[in-house]
Amino acid sequence: MPAFSTRFALAAACLLISVATMAKDAPEPFALQPGAELTAGADSALDWSNSAAFKGVRRVVVPEFSIEFLQGNAAGSSAGKASVAQRWRLEGVGPAEFQAITDAAYAQLLATLQAAGFDVVGAETMRAHPAFAKMQAQGKPSGHATGAGLAMAPAGMLVMPLGTVGQRSDGGAMGGALKTLQTFSAVSSAISGGFDTQEMARGLDATVLQLHLAVDFSQVGAKRGFVQRMSGKAEVSGKAQPSIAAGAQVSFMTPATQGATLQLARPLLLPEDTFNGTREATSSATKTANVAGALLRFAAGVGGGHETVEYEVSAEPEQYKRRLIEGLGQFNAAVAARLAAAR
């Protein structure tokens, strides 16, 4: 799909200045092939914090599983008195599709773990354990709004405090990137919930797995730095890009209270035909604000200006569900492969 760039230039600089800048690169994405079969090499996108802690694990239970579906993104850039911004939104799909995808992905995970040779504790046994109710008491209903989108849990389960991994950044050098959401209250709840996790692990004699993912729909970046300031160019670029976002985590706790995390270090890109297309959809209110701002600057004798452009990414529900379920199935297969290799 095409990328869209928004620029606002001041008077051209008289001198061309070449400056080498150091910036933290975003992790290199890994492209998943269409279909349910695991794309070769996809499991290499997962990094262990301590794989040795998983050695010997045979029996597992999964009382926590959440997917955050991101529905909005924005980034802005400024240079001198000029500034630009882009706002992106996902249309055509919503809670019904997100819930169906989450239910399917959770069922896929359990089946994939079982196929990999793990003894997976059944739903009835898991839900009957006292620790399950304690853990769920800290959660939010599926469809919990996060600001960036909706966090979903499988039917009959809740979204746990650290189940939202998709808080947007402030649109800086990596504008529109994701960062982990760990507020004080969420961390406090997770610490107290750790005792419940230990109780379940010991009571069921099973290693507790907790999975949290985010599904993104766009890639939006703002260019900032010395070069942009000197050239007088503020620039934001964006494109529709379906992906399982980097930062997805698989945490575990063994009956012996050994724990570690398997984390997705690189975004997993889904096929571009996940979406129907992208169009500029700047609202009349935004256009009016752009014009009003320009007039005010002109009247005040202030140079530069500001422009906000809005884009809409459209998805057809059935195709979106198909591609997401395939991609999440591949993620589950990669997780199962890494867990099986570590045991």
DRENFILUM-801313 format. One line per field, with one value per residue (C-alpha): x negated, z, y; residue number from 1; chain; residue in one letter. Coordinates in nm, 2 decimals, decimal comma. Layout:
residues N
east: X	...
up: Z	...
north: Y	...
n: NUM	...
chain: A	...
res: a	...
***
This chain:
residues 343
east: 0,00	-0,13	-0,29	-0,16	-0,40	-0,29	-0,54	-0,55	-0,87	-1,00	-1,22	-1,50	-1,82	-2,11	-2,36	-2,34	-2,45	-2,54	-2,52	-2,56	-2,30	-2,26	-1,92	-1,78	-1,65	-1,32	-1,34	-1,35	-1,01	-0,96	-0,71	-0,47	-0,36	0,02	0,17	0,17	-0,17	-0,45	-0,68	-1,03	-1,24	-0,95	-1,04	-1,37	-1,18	-1,11	-1,38	-1,41	-1,50	-1,59	-1,51	-1,68	-1,39	-1,16	-1,37	-1,17	-0,83	-0,56	-0,23	-0,10	0,21	0,31	0,54	0,43	0,46	0,52	0,49	0,51	0,64	0,51	0,76	0,59	0,25	0,11	-0,23	-0,35	-0,67	-0,78	-1,07	-1,11	-0,76	-0,62	-0,45	-0,25	-0,06	0,11	0,40	0,49	0,79	0,91	1,26	1,49	1,41	1,48	1,56	1,74	1,45	1,20	1,38	1,41	1,03	0,93	1,15	1,00	0,64	0,68	0,82	0,54	0,28	0,41	0,42	0,08	-0,08	0,09	-0,04	-0,39	-0,37	-0,26	0,01	0,25	0,48	0,84	1,07	1,30	1,01	0,84	1,16	1,24	0,92	0,96	0,66	0,84	1,12	0,86	0,67	0,98	1,10	0,83	0,93	1,14	1,42	1,32	1,35	1,17	1,08	0,71	0,69	0,52	0,78	0,97	0,81	0,99	0,98	1,13	1,49	1,53	1,20	1,10	0,82	0,55	0,39	0,08	0,28	0,26	-0,08	0,01	-0,01	-0,12	-0,44	-0,44	-0,53	-0,90	-1,19	-1,00	-0,66	-0,37	-0,57	-0,44	-0,56	-0,46	-0,19	-0,30	-0,13	-0,19	0,16	0,11	-0,23	-0,10	0,19	-0,05	-0,27	0,02	0,15	-0,19	-0,09	0,22	0,01	-0,21	0,09	0,23	-0,11	-0,15	0,21	0,23	-0,13	-0,15	-0,35	-0,13	-0,15	-0,03	-0,02	0,03	0,02	0,10	0,22	0,13	0,28	0,04	-0,31	-0,34	-0,66	-0,77	-1,11	-1,28	-1,64	-1,90	-1,87	-1,50	-1,54	-1,80	-1,62	-1,29	-1,10	-0,86	-0,76	-0,54	-0,50	-0,26	-0,11	0,13	-0,07	0,10	-0,12	-0,16	-0,35	-0,69	-0,67	-0,42	-0,50	-0,47	-0,54	-0,55	-0,57	-0,66	-0,54	-0,89	-0,84	-1,09	-0,98	-1,09	-0,96	-0,96	-0,92	-0,85	-1,15	-1,05	-0,70	-0,54	-0,40	-0,08	0,01	0,12	0,44	0,56	0,70	0,91	0,73	0,64	0,78	0,73	1,03	0,95	1,27	1,43	1,36	0,99	0,97	1,14	0,90	0,60	0,74	0,82	0,47	0,31	0,53	0,44	0,07	0,10	0,28	0,02	-0,26	-0,39	-0,56	-0,53	-0,21	-0,05	0,14	0,32	0,41	0,63	0,63	0,87	0,77	1,07	1,10	1,36	1,46	1,42	1,09	0,96	1,06	0,90	0,56	0,55	0,64	0,37	0,11	0,19	0,18	-0,17	-0,27	-0,12	-0,32	-0,64	-0,58	-0,51	-0,83	-1,04	-0,88	-0,93	-1,29	-1,36	-1,20
up: 0,00	-0,07	0,20	0,26	0,35	0,49	0,47	0,55	0,44	0,56	0,33	0,18	0,38	0,21	0,31	0,27	0,59	0,62	0,97	1,08	1,34	1,58	1,63	1,77	1,49	1,51	1,51	1,17	1,08	0,99	0,71	0,75	0,44	0,38	0,53	0,85	0,81	1,01	0,80	0,82	1,06	1,23	1,57	1,56	1,62	1,98	2,25	2,58	2,90	3,06	2,87	3,13	3,37	3,13	3,12	3,21	3,17	3,05	3,19	3,12	3,19	3,02	3,24	3,08	2,72	2,57	2,24	2,20	1,87	1,78	1,61	1,60	1,55	1,52	1,49	1,46	1,36	1,38	1,23	1,32	1,30	1,08	1,20	1,05	1,19	1,07	1,22	1,12	1,20	1,13	0,99	0,90	1,19	1,56	1,88	1,71	1,48	1,75	1,99	1,72	1,64	2,01	2,08	1,77	1,86	2,22	2,10	1,84	2,11	2,33	2,04	1,92	2,26	2,29	1,94	2,05	2,33	2,63	2,87	2,86	3,16	3,05	3,08	3,35	3,57	3,53	3,61	3,91	4,08	4,35	4,21	3,88	4,04	4,23	3,92	3,72	4,00	3,89	3,53	3,29	3,06	2,71	2,49	2,75	2,59	2,61	2,43	2,13	2,08	2,24	2,46	2,42	2,62	2,53	2,61	2,99	3,07	3,16	3,04	3,31	3,44	3,22	2,93	2,73	2,56	2,29	2,43	2,16	2,19	2,17	1,80	1,84	1,64	1,63	1,61	1,63	1,77	2,06	2,42	2,71	2,94	3,30	3,52	3,90	3,97	3,70	3,83	4,18	4,07	3,88	4,18	4,40	4,12	4,12	4,44	4,27	3,98	4,21	4,39	4,06	3,94	4,26	4,30	3,94	3,92	3,60	3,45	3,42	3,08	3,04	2,69	2,60	2,23	2,03	1,67	1,48	1,16	1,06	1,06	1,12	1,18	1,25	1,13	1,39	1,46	1,36	0,98	0,99	1,19	0,96	0,64	0,78	0,68	0,92	0,78	0,89	0,68	0,73	0,56	0,64	0,77	0,95	1,20	1,54	1,72	1,88	2,25	2,27	2,58	2,69	3,06	3,27	3,63	3,71	4,02	4,16	4,12	3,84	3,59	3,27	2,96	2,59	2,40	2,04	1,95	1,59	1,45	1,25	0,93	0,79	0,42	0,28	0,15	0,52	0,43	0,14	0,10	0,24	0,17	0,29	0,51	0,66	0,82	0,75	1,11	1,07	0,74	0,90	1,19	0,94	0,76	1,08	1,21	0,89	0,90	1,26	1,18	0,88	1,08	1,36	1,11	1,21	0,95	0,91	0,97	1,07	0,88	1,00	0,76	0,84	0,68	0,70	0,66	0,56	0,63	0,51	0,82	0,68	0,50	0,81	1,04	0,80	0,78	1,16	1,26	1,02	1,15	1,52	1,44	1,31	1,62	1,84	1,64	1,69	2,06	2,09	1,90	2,12	2,44	2,32	2,23	2,58	2,78
north: 0,00	0,35	0,57	0,92	1,20	1,54	1,83	2,20	2,39	2,73	2,94	2,73	2,74	2,92	2,66	2,28	2,13	1,76	1,62	1,26	1,18	0,89	0,75	0,43	0,22	0,06	-0,32	-0,48	-0,63	-0,99	-1,06	-1,35	-1,53	-1,57	-1,89	-2,08	-2,26	-2,11	-1,89	-2,02	-1,82	-1,65	-1,81	-1,62	-1,30	-1,42	-1,35	-1,53	-1,35	-1,68	-2,00	-2,22	-2,16	-2,34	-2,66	-2,97	-2,81	-3,06	-2,94	-2,59	-2,38	-2,05	-1,84	-1,51	-1,42	-1,07	-0,90	-0,52	-0,42	-0,07	0,16	0,50	0,65	1,00	1,17	1,53	1,71	2,07	2,27	2,63	2,78	2,51	2,19	1,90	1,61	1,30	1,11	0,76	0,55	0,19	0,15	-0,14	-0,37	-0,35	-0,54	-0,83	-0,91	-0,85	-1,09	-1,36	-1,33	-1,35	-1,65	-1,83	-1,73	-1,86	-2,19	-2,22	-2,16	-2,44	-2,68	-2,58	-2,63	-2,97	-3,07	-2,96	-3,23	-3,03	-3,15	-2,85	-2,81	-2,81	-2,51	-2,66	-2,76	-2,42	-2,22	-2,44	-2,36	-2,08	-1,88	-1,83	-1,63	-1,42	-1,35	-1,26	-1,02	-0,78	-0,77	-0,56	-0,69	-0,79	-0,48	-0,26	0,08	0,16	0,49	0,34	0,07	-0,21	-0,49	-0,82	-1,15	-1,49	-1,55	-1,61	-1,44	-1,08	-0,85	-0,84	-0,52	-0,56	-0,69	-0,36	-0,34	-0,09	0,26	0,50	0,70	1,08	1,08	1,16	1,02	0,69	0,86	0,63	0,34	0,13	0,13	-0,09	0,04	-0,01	0,24	0,23	0,08	-0,18	-0,28	-0,30	-0,52	-0,74	-0,79	-0,89	-1,11	-1,29	-1,47	-1,60	-1,72	-1,91	-2,06	-2,18	-2,32	-2,52	-2,62	-2,76	-2,87	-2,68	-2,39	-2,08	-1,91	-1,55	-1,39	-1,03	-0,90	-0,60	-0,59	-0,28	-0,14	0,15	0,28	0,65	0,83	1,19	1,31	1,53	1,65	1,91	1,85	1,91	2,23	2,37	2,28	2,42	2,11	1,94	1,60	1,31	0,99	0,70	0,40	0,12	-0,18	-0,47	-0,64	-0,81	-0,54	-0,59	-0,62	-0,90	-1,11	-1,47	-1,48	-1,80	-1,92	-2,28	-2,47	-2,42	-2,04	-2,01	-1,75	-1,57	-1,40	-1,48	-1,15	-1,06	-0,85	-0,77	-0,68	-0,96	-0,81	-0,95	-0,95	-0,61	-0,75	-0,76	-0,42	-0,29	0,04	0,38	0,72	1,07	1,15	1,49	1,61	1,95	2,05	1,97	2,16	2,46	2,45	2,44	2,74	2,93	2,87	3,00	3,31	3,38	3,35	3,57	3,84	3,82	3,84	3,51	3,29	2,92	2,73	2,40	2,14	1,82	1,55	1,25	0,91	0,62	0,25	0,03	-0,34	-0,59	-0,80	-1,15	-1,09	-0,91	-1,20	-1,45	-1,28	-1,20	-1,55	-1,69	-1,45	-1,51	-1,88	-1,84	-1,64	-1,92	-2,18	-1,98	-1,96	-2,33	-2,41	-2,19	-2,33	-2,69	-2,63	-2,48	-2,76
n: 1	2	3	4	5	6	7	8	9	10	11	12	13	14	15	16	17	18	19	20	21	22	23	24	25	26	27	28	29	30	31	32	33	34	35	36	37	38	39	40	41	42	43	44	45	46	47	48	49	50	51	52	53	54	55	56	57	58	59	60	61	62	63	64	65	66	67	68	69	70	71	72	73	74	75	76	77	78	79	80	81	82	83	84	85	86	87	88	89	90	91	92	93	94	95	96	97	98	99	100	101	102	103	104	105	106	107	108	109	110	111	112	113	114	115	116	117	118	119	120	121	122	123	124	125	126	127	128	129	130	131	132	133	134	135	136	137	138	139	140	141	142	143	144	145	146	147	148	149	150	151	152	153	154	155	156	157	158	159	160	161	162	163	164	165	166	167	168	169	170	171	172	173	174	175	176	177	178	179	180	181	182	183	184	185	186	187	188	189	190	191	192	193	194	195	196	197	198	199	200	201	202	203	204	205	206	207	208	209	210	211	212	213	214	215	216	217	218	219	220	221	222	223	224	225	226	227	228	229	230	231	232	233	234	235	236	237	238	239	240	241	242	243	244	245	246	247	248	249	250	251	252	253	254	255	256	257	258	259	260	261	262	263	264	265	266	267	268	269	270	271	272	273	274	275	276	277	278	279	280	281	282	283	284	285	286	287	288	289	290	291	292	293	294	295	296	297	298	299	300	301	302	303	304	305	306	307	308	309	310	311	312	313	314	315	316	317	318	319	320	321	322	323	324	325	326	327	328	329	330	331	332	333	334	335	336	337	338	339	340	341	342	343
chain: A	A	A	A	A	A	A	A	A	A	A	A	A	A	A	A	A	A	A	A	A	A	A	A	A	A	A	A	A	A	A	A	A	A	A	A	A	A	A	A	A	A	A	A	A	A	A	A	A	A	A	A	A	A	A	A	A	A	A	A	A	A	A	A	A	A	A	A	A	A	A	A	A	A	A	A	A	A	A	A	A	A	A	A	A	A	A	A	A	A	A	A	A	A	A	A	A	A	A	A	A	A	A	A	A	A	A	A	A	A	A	A	A	A	A	A	A	A	A	A	A	A	A	A	A	A	A	A	A	A	A	A	A	A	A	A	A	A	A	A	A	A	A	A	A	A	A	A	A	A	A	A	A	A	A	A	A	A	A	A	A	A	A	A	A	A	A	A	A	A	A	A	A	A	A	A	A	A	A	A	A	A	A	A	A	A	A	A	A	A	A	A	A	A	A	A	A	A	A	A	A	A	A	A	A	A	A	A	A	A	A	A	A	A	A	A	A	A	A	A	A	A	A	A	A	A	A	A	A	A	A	A	A	A	A	A	A	A	A	A	A	A	A	A	A	A	A	A	A	A	A	A	A	A	A	A	A	A	A	A	A	A	A	A	A	A	A	A	A	A	A	A	A	A	A	A	A	A	A	A	A	A	A	A	A	A	A	A	A	A	A	A	A	A	A	A	A	A	A	A	A	A	A	A	A	A	A	A	A	A	A	A	A	A	A	A	A	A	A	A	A	A	A	A	A	A	A	A	A	A	A	A	A	A	A	A	A	A	A	A	A	A	A
res: m	p	a	f	s	t	r	f	a	l	a	a	a	c	l	l	i	s	v	a	t	m	a	k	d	a	p	e	p	f	a	l	q	p	g	a	e	l	t	a	g	a	d	s	a	l	d	w	s	n	s	a	a	f	k	g	v	r	r	v	v	v	p	e	f	s	i	e	f	l	q	g	n	a	a	g	s	s	a	g	k	a	s	v	a	q	r	w	r	l	e	g	v	g	p	a	e	f	q	a	i	t	d	a	a	y	a	q	l	l	a	t	l	q	a	a	g	f	d	v	v	g	a	e	t	m	r	a	h	p	a	f	a	k	m	q	a	q	g	k	p	s	g	h	a	t	g	a	g	l	a	m	a	p	a	g	m	l	v	m	p	l	g	t	v	g	q	r	s	d	g	g	a	m	g	g	a	l	k	t	l	q	t	f	s	a	v	s	s	a	i	s	g	g	f	d	t	q	e	m	a	r	g	l	d	a	t	v	l	q	l	h	l	a	v	d	f	s	q	v	g	a	k	r	g	f	v	q	r	m	s	g	k	a	e	v	s	g	k	a	q	p	s	i	a	a	g	a	q	v	s	f	m	t	p	a	t	q	g	a	t	l	q	l	a	r	p	l	l	l	p	e	d	t	f	n	g	t	r	e	a	t	s	s	a	t	k	t	a	n	v	a	g	a	l	l	r	f	a	a	g	v	g	g	g	h	e	t	v	e	y	e	v	s	a	e	p	e	q	y	k	r	r	l	i	e	g	l	g	q	f	n	a	a	v	a	a	r	l	a	a	a	r
***
